[in-house]
Amino acid sequence: MWLYLALAALAWALGWLVRDRQTLPCVTDKHVFITGCDSGFGNLLARRLDRGGFRVLAACLTQKGADNLQRACSGHLRTTLLDVTRPESVRQAVAWVRAEVGEEGLFGLVNNAGVANPIGPTEWMAVEDYRQVLAVNALGVIEVTLGLLPLLKRARGRVVNTSSVLGRLSANGGGYCLSKYCVEAFSDSLRRDMYHFGVKVSIVEPGFFKTAVTNLESIEASLRQLWDRLPPDTRLSYGEDFFRKYLKVQRLIMNVICDADLGKVAWCMEHALRARHPRTRYSAGWDAKLLWLPASYLPAFLVDFALATILPKPAHRAR
């Protein structure tokens, strides 16, 4: 019996591998719109797709980012400015994409624009801290997608949403984890709603990577700002030693866990666009595969205990 099960598992794995490696025969006529191309994953993906023959429509937050990307790519790549938190900017970008793709429609949408800070203990946050992250990472994704869905349906295209392993397991306070949980839920409902229209939806769940929005300097500066604005009694309950140790933990995470190879994430995004049968979910980074995703399936009390052991203890705890 065990032999038959092993053979069945082997046959399934080989079949999945063959299916996973099948790619589209031609992509030179396919438009892909990518948000957040100033730097990081979006910038790298835009350059890779441009070299690979796609007709790339890259959205940047700043004119400097757009100019730098344009100089690094071929004349086929087109850029526009987009602030996903501003409805008028989104409407203008949608109109620009519509004019670029014409009757063919939009083959690919990659929702990559995102922010991380502020992150930290939940009590250190204000409501506005949550709003500013959710506006980019969650509502921005939703608004851009809704605006472009008619064009995606016309081309029977693909949507690739950038989530995170922290959309499976919330390891810190702040809006980041909340926003990525939202991306997961939105992507799941969108995938099912678009099934009969032929639009495929994939989620990329990176582990910890070193990017412009997740560098140690910005994280430390954000934490110091949060700490400095806390009421005196709240700061007293945590203690200065807690703050110093919390910074030390963040440095340890950035130096030990964070991966500098952004190509691992860009490969997942490109596969979701180029594969004949894109995966529903992609995990990128050793920590995503070996640490965070397995931990997300463990009982909550085990994860709580592990994270509480790693993080420093407040000076004045409940007795």
CORPE-V915309 format. One record per backbone hydrogen bond with DSSP energy under -1.0 kcal/mol. NH is the residue of the N-H (numbers start at 1). CO is the residue of the C=O. If there is no record, write none. Layout:
nh = [NH;NH]
co = [CO;CO]
//
This chain:
nh = [5;6;7;8;9;10;11;12;13;14;15;16;17;18;19;20;21;22;24;30;32;33;34;35;37;43;44;45;46;47;48;49;50;51;52;53;54;55;56;57;58;59;60;66;67;68;69;70;71;72;78;80;82;86;90;91;92;93;94;95;96;97;98;99;100;101;102;104;106;108;109;110;111;112;120;124;125;130;131;132;133;134;135;137;138;139;142;143;144;145;146;147;148;149;152;153;154;155;157;158;159;160;161;162;163;165;167;168;169;179;180;181;182;183;184;185;186;187;188;189;190;191;192;193;194;197;198;199;200;202;203;204;205;207;210;219;220;221;222;223;224;225;226;227;228;229;230;235;236;237;238;239;243;244;245;246;247;248;249;250;251;252;253;254;255;256;257;258;259;262;264;266;267;268;269;270;271;272;274;275;276;282;284;289;290;291;292;293;295;296;297;298;303;304;305;306;307;308;309;310;311;315;316]
co = [1;2;3;4;5;6;7;8;9;10;11;12;13;14;15;16;17;19;274;27;55;108;57;110;59;39;40;41;42;43;44;45;46;47;48;50;49;30;54;32;78;34;80;62;63;64;65;66;67;68;56;58;60;83;86;87;88;89;90;91;92;93;94;95;96;97;98;101;151;31;158;33;160;110;173;121;122;126;127;128;129;130;131;133;134;134;138;139;140;141;142;143;144;145;148;149;150;151;152;107;200;109;202;111;204;206;164;165;165;175;176;177;178;179;180;181;182;183;184;185;186;187;188;189;190;194;195;194;157;159;280;161;282;284;259;215;216;217;218;219;220;221;222;223;224;225;227;231;232;233;234;235;239;240;241;242;243;244;245;246;247;248;249;250;251;252;253;253;208;260;261;262;263;264;265;266;267;268;270;271;22;203;205;285;286;287;287;288;291;292;294;295;299;300;301;302;303;304;305;306;307;238;237]
//
